[in-house]
Amino acid sequence: MAKVTFSLCALLGLLLVFAAMGNSSKVNPRSKCCTKFQSKPLPFENIRGYILDRKCRLFAVKFITIKDRSVCADPKAQWAQDAMEFVRLNQTASA
């Protein structure tokens, strides 16, 4: 009887873990850490804003697109620096 109870508890625990993992897709993409950089430049007109992510192991700039997607880039890359400057200039011009 103890084996059955243990097996049921283990199964329930695994189901809870998988259920929690299934909900992780609903987490705000801006809160996740970048694991790699996009090397291909984004069209500047598709960028709505950016966030410098210093909390994670990989220092990154996260560009937020007009479709509310998050794209990770190397903040040292020239295209990323140009994109950040483009956003800064457009935000100050519209303010």
C-alpha positions as YAML, in Angstrom:
chain: A
units: angstrom
residues:
- id: 1
  name: MET
  ca: [0.00, 0.00, 0.00]
- id: 2
  name: ALA
  ca: [2.86, 2.38, 0.80]
- id: 3
  name: LYS
  ca: [4.35, 1.77, -2.66]
- id: 4
  name: VAL
  ca: [1.06, 2.71, -4.35]
- id: 5
  name: THR
  ca: [0.73, 5.88, -2.26]
- id: 6
  name: PHE
  ca: [4.31, 6.87, -3.03]
- id: 7
  name: SER
  ca: [3.78, 6.22, -6.75]
- id: 8
  name: LEU
  ca: [0.61, 8.29, -6.80]
- id: 9
  name: CYS
  ca: [2.34, 11.16, -4.97]
- id: 10
  name: ALA
  ca: [5.27, 11.03, -7.39]
- id: 11
  name: LEU
  ca: [2.92, 11.04, -10.36]
- id: 12
  name: LEU
  ca: [0.96, 13.97, -8.93]
- id: 13
  name: GLY
  ca: [4.22, 15.85, -8.36]
- id: 14
  name: LEU
  ca: [5.29, 15.31, -11.97]
- id: 15
  name: LEU
  ca: [1.92, 16.47, -13.24]
- id: 16
  name: LEU
  ca: [2.22, 19.65, -11.19]
- id: 17
  name: VAL
  ca: [5.70, 20.32, -12.60]
- id: 18
  name: PHE
  ca: [4.50, 19.85, -16.17]
- id: 19
  name: ALA
  ca: [1.46, 22.05, -15.54]
- id: 20
  name: ALA
  ca: [3.71, 24.82, -14.24]
- id: 21
  name: MET
  ca: [5.98, 24.48, -17.26]
- id: 22
  name: GLY
  ca: [2.99, 24.79, -19.57]
- id: 23
  name: ASN
  ca: [2.09, 28.15, -18.04]
- id: 24
  name: SER
  ca: [5.61, 29.51, -18.48]
- id: 25
  name: SER
  ca: [4.80, 30.56, -22.05]
- id: 26
  name: LYS
  ca: [2.48, 33.20, -20.60]
- id: 27
  name: VAL
  ca: [5.34, 34.86, -18.74]
- id: 28
  name: ASN
  ca: [6.25, 38.33, -19.99]
- id: 29
  name: PRO
  ca: [9.00, 37.76, -22.61]
- id: 30
  name: ARG
  ca: [10.79, 40.87, -21.40]
- id: 31
  name: SER
  ca: [11.46, 39.22, -18.04]
- id: 32
  name: LYS
  ca: [13.30, 36.22, -19.50]
- id: 33
  name: CYS
  ca: [17.06, 36.24, -19.86]
- id: 34
  name: CYS
  ca: [18.64, 36.18, -23.30]
- id: 35
  name: THR
  ca: [20.55, 33.03, -24.16]
- id: 36
  name: LYS
  ca: [21.82, 34.14, -27.56]
- id: 37
  name: PHE
  ca: [21.96, 37.21, -29.77]
- id: 38
  name: GLN
  ca: [20.30, 37.85, -33.08]
- id: 39
  name: SER
  ca: [23.04, 38.78, -35.50]
- id: 40
  name: LYS
  ca: [20.78, 39.94, -38.34]
- id: 41
  name: PRO
  ca: [19.76, 43.60, -37.88]
- id: 42
  name: LEU
  ca: [16.10, 44.43, -37.32]
- id: 43
  name: PRO
  ca: [14.43, 47.02, -39.52]
- id: 44
  name: PHE
  ca: [14.46, 50.14, -37.32]
- id: 45
  name: GLU
  ca: [10.88, 51.04, -38.21]
- id: 46
  name: ASN
  ca: [9.76, 47.75, -36.56]
- id: 47
  name: ILE
  ca: [11.35, 48.65, -33.20]
- id: 48
  name: ARG
  ca: [9.08, 50.26, -30.62]
- id: 49
  name: GLY
  ca: [11.57, 50.40, -27.75]
- id: 50
  name: TYR
  ca: [14.36, 48.59, -25.96]
- id: 51
  name: ILE
  ca: [15.48, 47.42, -22.54]
- id: 52
  name: LEU
  ca: [19.07, 47.00, -21.41]
- id: 53
  name: ASP
  ca: [19.19, 43.73, -19.50]
- id: 54
  name: ARG
  ca: [21.97, 43.80, -16.91]
- id: 55
  name: LYS
  ca: [20.40, 41.30, -14.47]
- id: 56
  name: CYS
  ca: [21.15, 38.18, -16.46]
- id: 57
  name: ARG
  ca: [24.39, 36.32, -17.10]
- id: 58
  name: LEU
  ca: [24.43, 37.53, -20.72]
- id: 59
  name: PHE
  ca: [24.37, 41.35, -20.91]
- id: 60
  name: ALA
  ca: [21.97, 42.18, -23.73]
- id: 61
  name: VAL
  ca: [19.71, 44.77, -25.26]
- id: 62
  name: LYS
  ca: [16.16, 43.54, -25.77]
- id: 63
  name: PHE
  ca: [14.40, 45.29, -28.60]
- id: 64
  name: ILE
  ca: [10.61, 45.41, -28.33]
- id: 65
  name: THR
  ca: [9.00, 45.26, -31.76]
- id: 66
  name: ILE
  ca: [5.75, 46.83, -32.90]
- id: 67
  name: LYS
  ca: [4.24, 43.32, -32.64]
- id: 68
  name: ASP
  ca: [5.29, 43.28, -28.96]
- id: 69
  name: ARG
  ca: [7.99, 40.66, -29.44]
- id: 70
  name: SER
  ca: [11.33, 40.71, -27.67]
- id: 71
  name: VAL
  ca: [14.54, 40.31, -29.72]
- id: 72
  name: CYS
  ca: [17.93, 39.96, -28.00]
- id: 73
  name: ALA
  ca: [20.99, 41.66, -29.42]
- id: 74
  name: ASP
  ca: [24.58, 42.32, -28.44]
- id: 75
  name: PRO
  ca: [24.69, 45.92, -27.17]
- id: 76
  name: LYS
  ca: [28.23, 46.20, -28.56]
- id: 77
  name: ALA
  ca: [27.10, 45.41, -32.11]
- id: 78
  name: GLN
  ca: [27.03, 48.46, -34.35]
- id: 79
  name: TRP
  ca: [23.53, 47.77, -35.67]
- id: 80
  name: ALA
  ca: [22.21, 47.49, -32.10]
- id: 81
  name: GLN
  ca: [23.83, 50.79, -31.12]
- id: 82
  name: ASP
  ca: [22.38, 52.46, -34.22]
- id: 83
  name: ALA
  ca: [18.95, 51.01, -33.43]
- id: 84
  name: MET
  ca: [19.08, 52.29, -29.82]
- id: 85
  name: GLU
  ca: [20.03, 55.75, -31.09]
- id: 86
  name: PHE
  ca: [17.18, 55.64, -33.62]
- id: 87
  name: VAL
  ca: [14.70, 54.80, -30.84]
- id: 88
  name: ARG
  ca: [16.08, 57.53, -28.56]
- id: 89
  name: LEU
  ca: [15.82, 60.16, -31.29]
- id: 90
  name: ASN
  ca: [12.29, 59.12, -32.26]
- id: 91
  name: GLN
  ca: [11.08, 59.08, -28.65]
- id: 92
  name: THR
  ca: [12.44, 62.57, -27.95]
- id: 93
  name: ALA
  ca: [11.01, 63.89, -31.23]
- id: 94
  name: SER
  ca: [7.54, 62.57, -30.39]
- id: 95
  name: ALA
  ca: [7.62, 63.77, -26.76]
...
